[in-house]
Amino acid sequence: KHYLHLRAKVVFVQRRYRALTAARTQALICVQSSSRGLKVRREIQHRHLAA
């Protein structure tokens, strides 16, 4: 009984940690993709003005 209680706590902590890690990863991907998109749009605009 003690083991099951302890295991439930450990699983809860692991689940929260993994969810937090996944959320951080998704946030980084979102920031990175938006910055890359901005860079590409600027590059396209410069090429368009140069033509």
N, C-alpha and C positions, 0 to 999 in steps of 0.2 A: 504494500500500500504506500509506503514511504517512497519507494522507487518510482511508482507511477506518478505521484505528486511532483517529485523532483523532475522527472522526465517531461511532464507537461509544462513546467516552468521553463526548462531548457528549450523545448520546442517553440514556446511562445517567444522567447528572446531571439532565437534564431530566425523565426519568421519576421519579426520586426526589423532585425538587422538586415536581412536579405531584401525586404521591401524598401528600406531606406537606401541601401546600396543601388538597387534598381532605379529608384526615383532619381538619385543623383546622376546615375549614368544617363538616363533619359534627358535630364536637364542639360547635361554637358553636350549631348548629341544635338539638342535643339539649339543651343547657343552656337555650337560649331557650324551647324548647317546654315543658320541665318547669317553668320559672319562670312562664310564662304559664298553664299548667294549674293551678299552685298558686294563682295570683292569682284565677283564675276560681272555683276550689273555695272559696276564702275568701269571695268575693263571694256565691256561692250560699248558703253557710252563714249569712252575715249577713242575707241576704234571708229565709232560712227562719226564722231566729230572730225577725226583725222581724214576720213575719206572724202 
